[in-house]
Amino acid sequence: MEIEGQAKALEGEPSIGISFRCALHGQREMVLQSFINRDCPGEQLDALLDKMRDACERQYAWGQVEDLELKIKQEHINAMQHQVRMERADDEIKQQWDQGNRRGDPRLTAAQLQKQKEAYDVAEAIKKRLEFLHEDLSKWKGRYANGRMGSLRDGAG
């Protein structure tokens, strides 16, 4: 109803047509269109442009959240698979130790120690990636949940 009233009000007045195109995730894009009185104050025009920009940025943030959630899920899968590989390797070392009729806890060779170190480094890297992804997720969720995104001139980034 409000849009119809605005359209009727603009029928007799010269207006500015605005199309705001923004790229979204997955090769999608969104186009917002509006009209405003040609002789409107600059603040009113800026407010409309900010509103359109905020709407596009909010939709972009929504796509970022969706993308990050998928990446987090994949990292959890990677972590579980890596844990299984590490357990298998430990079992193989213990079996080899036992088959050699050795007593006590297994002692690793230099090559086995190197592989173990690499496995723990990979596990730590997965853990750090998950931390960064969760931080990014929180940031992007906050950006789209708060409505107004803010701009660089407002201190947002």
N, C-alpha and C positions, 0 to 999 in steps of 0.2 A: 504494500500500500504506500509506504514511504517513497519507494522508488518511482512509482507512478506519479506521485505528487512532484517529485524533483524533476521528472521528465517533462511534465506539463509546465512547470515553472521555467524550464530552460528552452521550451519550444520557441518562444518569441525572442529570446536573448541569444546573442552570439556566445558560443561555448567552445571550450577546449576539449577535444576527445583524447583520452589517455589510454594507451594500451601498455600494460606492464607484463613482460614475458620473463619467466624464470625457469631455469633448468632444474629438474628434480632427478632423483635417482632412477636408474634403470632406463635411461634414454626417454624419460617422460618429461613433459614440460607443462607449464600452466600459464595461461594468459588471463590476466585480470583486466577488465575494461571499465572505464568510468567517464563521466563528463562533469565539467565544472564550468561555472560562469567565467567567461573570458576576462571580465573586469574584477574578478574576486581579489581580495587581499592576498598578498604573498603568503601570509601565515596559513590561510585556509588551503591554498594550493599545496604548501609544504605538508600540512597535516594529512591531506588526502594521499600524497605520494608516500609519506611515512606509513600510513595505514596499509597501503598496497604492498610496500616493501616488507613490512612486518608480517603480513599474511604469507607472502612467498617464503620468507626466511623461516617462519614457523613450519610450513610444509616441508621445507628442506631439512629442518631439524628432525621432524618426524621420520623422514627417510633415513637420516643418520642413525637414529635410535634403532630402527629396524635392522639396519646393516650391522651395527655394533652387536646387537643381540645375537645375530647369526654367527658373527666372528667369535663371540664368547662361547657359544655352544660348540663350535668347531674346536676351539682351544681346549675345552673340557674333554672332548673326545680324544684329541691328541695327547692330553695328559694321561688319560686312562690307558691308552694304547702304549704309551711310553712306560708307564708303571708296569704293565704286563711284561713288556720286553725286558725290563730290568729284573723282575722277579725270575723270569725264565733263565736269564744269564746267571743269576746267583745260584739257581738250582743246578745248572750245568756245572758250574765251578765246584759246588759241593759234591756232586756225583763223581766228577773226575778225581777229586781229592779222596773220596771214599773208595773208589775203584783202585786207586794206587796204594791201598792198604796203609794209609797215613793216619796218624792219630792227631787229635786236637782240632782246633779251628783251622780252616783252610788258609794257607798263605798264598797270596796272589803273585803271579809273575809280573814282570815289568809291563808286558803287553796287556795283561788283564787289568793291572792298576790304571794304565792309560785309558783303556776302554771304560772302566768304571768312572774315572774322572770325567770323561767326555759325556757319559750318560747323566751324571749328576749336573754337569753344566747345561745340558739340554733341558733337564727338569727345571733348573733354576730359570732358564730363559723363558720357558712356558709360563712359569709362575709370574715373572715380571711382565710378560705380555698381557696376562690376565689382569694384573693390577692396573696397567695402563688402559686397557679396554674398559674396565669398570670405572675408572676415573673419567674417561671420555663419555661413557654412557651417562654418568651422573650429570656431567656438564650439559650434554645435549638434551637430556630429559628436563633439566631446569630451564633451558632456553625455550623449549616449546610449551612447557607447562605454565610459564609465567605470562603468556599472552604476548605482550609487547617485547620485542627482541632487543630494542635499543640499537643505537648506531655507534660508529666509531667516535663521532663527536660527543656522544653521551657517555663515553668511557667503556662501551661494550666491546668485546673483541672476541 
